[in-house]
Amino acid sequence: MGVWVGIDGHYSNTVEQIGTSSEYNPYTGEVSYSVWCEAYPKFSHQIKSMTAKAGDHIAAHVKFIPEGDSKVLSDRGHFVLSLNDKTTGESFTVVQGPLKPGFCRRS
């Protein structure tokens, strides 16, 4: 099971997302937890510098920061993906970009 936040994916071929996952092993009865991020079309990857466990309170954010000061909706800029575990104090942030014109659909 996964819980995540993200931008894009509905009308575009890009996705910027970050979240947590849990997996139950029916053979051992154990549950494992992981923290991950993805900037598709690149593959998702586990964030090994953070841990998560049942009961943790985690805040996740994905933000687009446009390049320049144009009032027109910009398709150039950076994505900032971050997680903050309010229970343990652990956090992770990654910046994706600068991105090519036309890449930041934000759909």
PyMOL commands that set and color helices and strands:
alter all, ss='L'
color gray80, all
select strands_A, chain A and resi 2-8+15-24+31-40+45-46+58-66+77-85+91-96
alter strands_A, ss='S'
color yellow, strands_A
deselect
rebuild
show_as cartoon
